[in-house]
């Protein structure tokens, strides 16, 4: 089945549209709030507090969302998570220019919706799409999200010339509403809930039960050595390589090259490479899928490597193109293997562990990289990041089951 054939399936088409809408809403909020800083409706400090609150909400909700999506209907968790984002975003707009505290509380709720929907969408994909078509389905979702992030900045900036920040935030709320309502129901799965006491003990027992159920997902992840090795490599690469993109690239673009054009070119090249990687994975399946995916992940090391020396800006853009290509050469088979290998009733919890460690630790890397560069200098820090990006996937590939991303 081709990617086009997958998209013709009505159930997947609705899932694809809902996932794309949630990805757009997630991306758009910090961009629109950045525009509010330019319009002086929000201070830089206020922006930092609001985004930090959103990240905190995300980190808390990811494991909880994973447990709930395994305990109840994945479709229901997507619905309530999307509605949380849809309701919280207008409150952020209400607090703009009035109360950073109100904006932060609403942003935490929006982040919680974002965090809860990620593992639920992963598990729902496995319910909606047959196993043979899942790699193409995951590639199609990635293509839509990457294409949106490539075109959306220009579109948002254009809309900002005729619409105010309040209207743009309303648009984000509508995207969350679409993410909540569009996805279809999947095939029912056997719930894995722990019995909860009734009455007054229920409120105290619920957090303990959630922790116990999440631990069951951790135990399931430990049954798959390839998953633990790949997750460790992905976390290391995101912790270092992603931080280089967020902190070092803007500084080097300004200080070494004297223009923000290098920053813009590198980020555009990264997204173009990710599009190419997703398109490639929609059409081919390497024989040693795990090794090929980890080799793609190692390409992220080209990003910090290109910043070590004053090379021509074109080489920086090429390096980021390779990094974007590689991350999707990893992501698509990684998601597909997780959906295939993990026990279905535990899939959302294992996916939540994936998002919690890989993307949840990224802000820590962002916070540590700039002080490290100030203390040790840019060159040793960039060299260390490049080494980690190359070495971590290579080490993960030594795990016997990593070659095919299969336990047996």
C-alpha positions in Angstrom: 0.0 0.0 0.0 1.4 3.4 -1.0 1.3 6.5 1.1 -1.4 7.8 -1.1 -3.5 4.7 -0.5 -3.1 5.1 3.2 -4.4 8.6 3.0 -7.4 7.4 1.1 -8.6 5.4 4.1 -11.2 7.6 5.9 -10.2 6.5 9.4 -6.6 7.3 8.9 -7.4 10.5 7.1 -9.2 11.8 10.1 -6.4 10.6 12.4 -3.8 12.3 10.2 -5.7 15.5 10.1 -6.2 15.5 13.9 -2.5 14.7 14.6 -1.4 17.5 12.1 -3.7 20.0 13.9 -2.3 19.1 17.3 1.3 19.5 15.9 0.5 22.9 14.4 -1.1 24.1 17.6 1.9 22.9 19.6 4.3 24.7 17.3 2.3 27.9 16.9 1.8 28.9 20.6 5.5 29.9 21.3 5.7 31.6 17.9 2.6 33.7 18.4 3.6 34.6 21.9 7.0 35.7 20.5 5.0 38.0 18.2 3.3 39.3 21.4 6.7 40.2 22.8 7.5 42.1 19.6 4.2 44.0 20.0 5.1 44.7 23.7 2.0 42.9 24.9 4.3 40.5 26.8 7.7 40.9 28.3 10.6 38.5 27.6 10.5 37.4 31.2 6.8 36.8 31.0 7.3 34.8 27.8 9.8 32.6 29.6 7.5 32.0 32.5 4.5 31.1 30.3 6.6 28.7 28.2 8.1 27.1 31.3 4.6 26.6 32.7 3.6 24.9 29.4 6.7 22.6 29.6 5.8 21.7 33.2 2.3 20.8 32.2 3.6 18.7 29.4 6.0 16.8 31.6 3.4 16.0 34.3 0.7 15.0 31.7 2.8 12.7 29.5 3.0 9.7 31.9 -0.5 10.4 33.2 -1.9 10.5 29.7 -0.1 7.3 28.8 -1.7 5.5 31.8 -5.1 6.8 31.0 -4.9 6.0 27.3 -4.1 2.4 28.3 -6.7 2.2 31.0 -9.6 3.8 29.0 -10.3 4.6 25.3 -7.4 6.2 23.4 -9.9 8.2 21.5 -11.4 9.6 24.7 -8.0 10.7 25.9 -7.3 12.5 22.6 -10.7 14.2 22.9 -10.2 15.5 26.5 -6.5 16.4 25.8 -7.6 18.4 22.7 -10.4 20.1 24.6 -8.0 21.1 27.3 -5.8 22.8 24.8 -8.9 24.4 23.1 -10.2 25.8 26.4 -6.8 26.9 27.8 -5.7 28.9 24.7 -8.4 31.6 24.9 -7.6 32.0 28.6 -4.0 32.7 27.6 -5.3 35.4 25.2 -7.5 36.8 28.0 -4.4 37.2 30.3 -2.3 38.8 27.6 -1.3 42.2 28.8 -3.2 41.7 32.0 -1.8 38.8 34.1 1.2 36.6 33.5 0.0 34.4 36.3 -3.3 33.7 34.5 -1.4 33.1 31.3 1.0 30.7 33.0 -1.8 28.6 34.6 -3.6 28.4 31.2 -0.3 27.5 29.5 0.2 24.7 32.0 -3.2 23.3 31.1 -2.4 23.6 27.4 0.9 21.8 27.9 -1.0 19.1 29.8 -3.3 18.6 26.8 -0.2 18.5 24.5 1.5 16.0 26.8 -1.5 13.7 27.2 -2.3 13.5 23.5 1.1 12.5 22.4 1.1 8.9 23.7 -2.6 8.6 23.0 -2.1 9.5 19.3 0.8 6.9 19.1 -1.4 4.2 20.5 -4.5 5.2 18.5 -2.4 4.9 15.2 -1.8 1.3 16.0 -5.6 0.8 16.5 -6.6 2.6 13.3 -3.9 1.4 10.9 -3.1 -2.2 10.0 0.4 -3.3 10.9 1.6 -3.6 7.2 0.7 0.0 6.6 1.9 1.6 9.8 5.4 2.7 8.5 3.7 4.6 5.6 1.1 6.0 8.0 3.8 7.3 10.4 5.7 8.7 7.4 2.5 10.5 6.1 1.9 12.0 9.6 5.5 13.2 9.7 5.4 14.7 6.2 2.3 16.7 7.1 3.8 18.0 10.4 7.1 18.9 8.8 5.5 20.6 5.8 3.3 22.6 8.1 6.3 23.8 10.2 8.1 24.7 7.0 5.3 26.9 5.6 3.6 28.0 8.9 6.1 30.7 10.0 5.7 32.7 6.8 1.9 32.1 6.9 1.6 33.2 10.5 3.8 36.2 10.0 1.6 37.2 7.0 -1.6 36.7 9.1 0.0 38.8 11.9 0.0 41.8 9.5 -3.9 41.7 9.4 -4.8 39.9 12.6 -3.8 40.7 16.2 -2.3 38.2 18.7 -5.7 37.6 20.2 -7.1 36.4 16.9 -4.1 34.2 16.2 -4.5 32.6 19.7 -8.1 31.9 18.8 -6.9 30.2 15.7 -4.7 27.9 17.8 -7.7 27.1 20.0 -9.6 26.0 16.8 -6.7 23.8 15.9 -6.9 22.1 19.3 -10.6 21.7 18.8 -10.0 20.0 15.4 -7.4 17.7 17.1 -10.0 16.8 19.7 -12.9 16.1 17.4 -11.4 14.7 14.1 -9.7 11.4 15.1 -11.8 8.2 14.7 -12.4 5.5 17.2 -9.9 2.6 17.1 -10.3 -1.0 17.7 -11.0 -1.6 21.4 -8.0 -2.8 23.5 -8.1 -4.8 26.7 -7.8 -2.2 29.5 -5.0 -2.6 32.0 -6.4 -0.8 35.0 -5.6 -1.6 38.5 -8.7 -1.8 40.8 -9.2 1.4 42.7 -10.8 1.6 46.2 -14.1 3.3 46.5 -15.2 6.1 48.8 -12.8 8.5 50.6 -9.7 6.3 50.0 -10.1 6.7 46.2 -8.5 10.2 46.1 -5.4 9.0 47.9 -5.2 5.7 46.0 -5.5 7.1 42.5 -2.0 8.6 42.4 -0.6 5.3 43.7 -2.5 3.4 41.1 -1.3 5.7 38.4 2.3 5.2 39.5 1.9 1.5 39.6 0.4 1.3 36.1 3.2 3.5 34.7 5.7 1.2 36.4 4.1 -1.6 34.5 4.8 0.3 31.3 8.4 0.7 32.3 8.7 -3.1 32.9 7.3 -3.7 29.5 9.9 -1.3 28.0 12.6 -3.3 29.8 11.5 -6.4 28.0 12.7 -4.9 24.8 16.5 -4.3 24.9 16.4 -2.6 21.5 13.9 0.0 22.9 16.0 0.8 25.9 19.1 1.2 23.8 17.4 3.3 21.1 15.7 5.5 23.7 19.0 6.1 25.4 20.6 7.1 22.1 17.7 9.3 21.2 17.7 11.0 24.6 21.5 11.7 24.4 21.2 13.1 20.8 18.2 15.3 21.7 19.9 16.5 24.9 23.0 17.6 23.1 22.2 18.1 19.4 18.9 19.7 19.9 20.4 22.1 22.4 23.1 23.1 19.9 20.3 24.1 17.5 18.5 26.0 20.1 21.4 27.9 21.7 24.7 27.6 19.8 23.4 28.1 16.3 21.8 31.5 16.9 24.9 32.8 18.7 27.3 31.6 16.0 25.1 32.9 13.3 25.2 36.3 14.9 28.8 36.4 16.2 30.7 34.5 13.5 28.8 35.2 10.4 27.3 38.6 11.3 23.8 37.7 10.0 20.7 35.8 11.1 20.5 34.4 7.5 22.7 31.5 8.5 20.3 30.6 11.3 17.3 30.8 9.0 19.0 28.8 6.3 20.1 26.1 8.7 16.6 25.7 10.2 15.0 25.6 6.8 17.5 23.1 5.6 16.8 20.9 8.7 13.0 20.9 8.0 13.7 20.2 4.3 15.9 17.3 5.2 13.2 15.9 7.6 10.7 16.1 4.8 13.0 14.2 2.5 13.7 11.6 5.2 10.0 11.0 5.9 9.3 10.7 2.1 12.1 8.2 1.8 10.9 6.1 4.7 7.4 6.0 3.2 8.9 4.2 0.2 11.5 1.8 1.5 12.2 -0.5 4.4 15.8 -1.3 5.0 16.7 -5.0 5.6 18.5 -4.1 8.9 15.9 -1.5 9.9 17.3 -0.8 13.4 20.9 -0.3 12.2 19.7 2.0 9.4 17.6 4.0 11.8 20.4 4.4 14.3 22.8 5.4 11.5 20.3 8.1 10.6 20.1 9.3 14.2 23.9 9.6 14.2 23.7 12.1 11.3 22.5 14.6 13.9 26.2 14.9 14.9 26.8 16.8 11.6 25.0 19.8 13.2 27.4 20.6 16.1 30.3 19.4 13.9 29.5 22.1 11.3 29.7 24.8 14.0 33.1 23.9 15.3 35.1 25.7 12.6 34.4 28.9 10.5 33.3 26.9 7.5 31.3 28.4 4.6 27.6 29.0 5.6 26.5 26.6 2.8 28.3 23.7 4.7 26.3 24.6 7.8 23.1 24.4 5.9 24.1 21.0 4.4 25.0 19.7 7.8 21.5 20.7 9.1 20.0 19.1 6.0 21.7 15.8 6.9 20.6 16.2 10.5 16.9 16.6 9.5 17.2 13.8 7.1 18.6 11.5 9.7 16.1 12.3 12.5 13.2 11.1 10.3 15.2 8.0 9.1 15.1 7.2 12.8 11.7 8.4 13.9 9.5 6.7 11.3 10.9 3.1 11.9 11.2 3.8 15.6 7.5 4.6 16.0 6.5 1.8 13.7 8.6 -0.8 15.7 7.2 0.4 19.0 3.7 0.0 17.7 4.5 -3.4 16.4 6.6 -4.9 19.3 5.1 -3.5 22.5 2.1 -5.3 24.0 -1.0 -3.3 22.8 -2.5 -2.8 26.2 0.7 -1.1 27.4 1.6 0.8 24.2 0.5 4.3 25.4 2.6 4.0 28.6 5.7 2.9 26.7 5.2 5.7 24.3 4.8 8.2 27.2 8.2 6.9 28.6 9.7 7.6 25.1 8.4 11.2 25.0 9.1 11.9 28.7 12.8 11.0 28.4 13.6 12.1 24.9 11.7 15.4 24.5 11.1 16.0 28.2 14.8 16.3 29.0 15.5 18.7 26.0 14.8 21.8 28.1 17.5 20.7 30.5 20.0 20.5 27.7 18.9 24.0 26.6 19.4 25.4 30.1 22.9 23.8 30.5 24.5 24.4 27.2 24.8 28.2 27.3 26.5 28.2 30.8 28.7 25.4 29.6 29.8 27.4 26.6 30.5 30.4 28.8 32.6 28.3 31.2 34.4 25.9 28.9 34.2 27.8 25.6 32.2 26.9 22.5 34.7 24.6 20.8 35.0 21.9 23.5 31.2 21.9 24.2 30.4 21.6 20.5 33.0 18.8 20.1 31.5 17.0 23.0 28.0 17.3 21.6 29.2 16.0 18.2 30.9 13.1 19.9 27.8 12.2 21.8 25.6 12.4 18.7 27.9 10.0 16.8 28.8 7.7 19.7 25.4 7.1 21.4 23.6 5.5 18.3 26.8 3.5 17.6 26.7 2.1 21.1 23.0 1.4 20.9 23.6 -0.6 17.6 25.7 -3.0 19.6 22.6 -4.3 21.4 21.8 -7.6 19.6 18.1 -6.9 19.1 18.8 -3.4 17.8 19.6 -4.6 14.3 15.9 -5.2 13.4 14.2 -3.4 16.3 12.8 -6.7 17.3 13.1 -8.6 20.7 13.4 -11.9 18.8 
